[in-house]
Amino acid sequence: MVKSKSFILGTILTPLIIILFFGIVFITQKKNMEKVREYHYIDETAQVIPLLESRLPATMKMTPWTGDKEEAITALRQKEIKNFLYFPEDLFDEYTFEYYSETISDSQRISLIENVISRIIQIRKFSDRGLSEEEISSLLASAHAKTFEVTKEEGAKKKSAEISFGIAYLLVFLIYMSVLSWAPQMLRSTIEDKNNRVAEVLVSHVKPSGIMAGKLSGTAAAGVFQYLLWAAMALMGIALLKQAVPGSQVVIKALLGSLNPSLFIFFILYFLMGFLVFALIFGIIGAMFSNMQDAQNAMTPAILVCVLPMIFLMGVSQDPSSSFSVGISLIPFLSSLMLMRIGISEVPPLQIGLSIGLLLVTIFIEIWLAGRIYRIGLLSYGKKPTWKELISWVKNG
């Protein structure tokens, strides 16, 4: 498996595709903001536009509309103009203005206009009370939080909330992608062995449990090896980045300061156990069916369970110590959520131990079930087994 062309290409291309994906998203957003857009306007206050133009980027061009508001809306409907802003005379009292466009999906620019208009209204209110520009700037200065994570062992340690969340999210996402990529290999390889009659030869020389253990250990080892290669590639990339871009050293220092070596130990641990939990399920499904078409229906619930951690991820990250977050992260099939909690907060050792214990119990139960179903399922061909037959396999296996 490790020497196969697909593994080599996947190992090399996967990080490149991820980098390319985020690069395209970044460049697309940057190009979007650099694109000049024209905004026609009617300013009933006769005060907003000079201040607005001085605070907006040059890519947002303000053009006065000579007609009335209804004529501007008609021009929009006829595609003569694309954007229209209406600032009513009571803007400074009601704090509202109107924005018309052929599309209102450009939330980034709309938010920018809203922020600038809010600042203009605030400045006007303070100015009416006789405050100077320096006093107004001082009053409207934004606050920035210095974030510190407090633990029993280290006390208060300065950490970036965004970087801590980003690292934890990335590791959970890698587990999610790995389980979806590697665990179904158990199903495919088992069905291939049955279709090629290889299973009959293997069973005559090796116990079914040994076959299953070999498939599990081989696939898990390939996954760990792939992660080690990616880690080496990441370290090389960081080293090259430090030399090529001097300004990146500040970012890299902040990144390394937020890294916790124990997090990566837990990552490997939860990756292996999470993989085993789902690989055993897919292996059992492979032993039950003789072709991929029949197995697809049984795969769907297992894949949906794989996706669940990504659905609950944001809720857990917002309040990792809540009863909901603690309870859901202890569920063996959602164990990657525990890794998220470890990455962004201090999790009591008892909860981590309970999570690992429940995972091990789940794996042992699955191994027991898989061993019994494997014994009969590997040599079963033809029709799909009924629930009654599956129960019989477990009893007599």
Secondary structure, 3 states (H helix, E strand, C coil): CCCCHHHHHHHHHHHHHHHHHHHHHHHHHHHHHHCCEEEEEEECCCCHHHHHHHHCCCCEEEEECCCCHHHHHHHHHCCCCCEEEEECCCHHHHCCCEEEECCCCCHHHHHHHHHHHHHHHHHHHHHHCCCCHHHHHHHCCCCCCCCEEEECCCEEEECCHHHHHHHHHHHHHHHHHHHHHHHHHHHHHHHHHHHCCHHHHHHHHCCHHHHHHHHHHHHHHHHHHHHHHHHHHHHHHHHHHHHHCCCHHHHHHHHHHCCCHHHHHHHHHHHHHHHHHHHHHHHHHHHHCCCHHHHHHHHHHHHHHHHHHHHHHHHHHHCCCCHHHHHHHCCHHHCHHHHHHHHHCCCCHHHHHHHHHHHHHHHHHHHHHHHHHHHHHCCCCCCCCCHHHHHHHHHHC
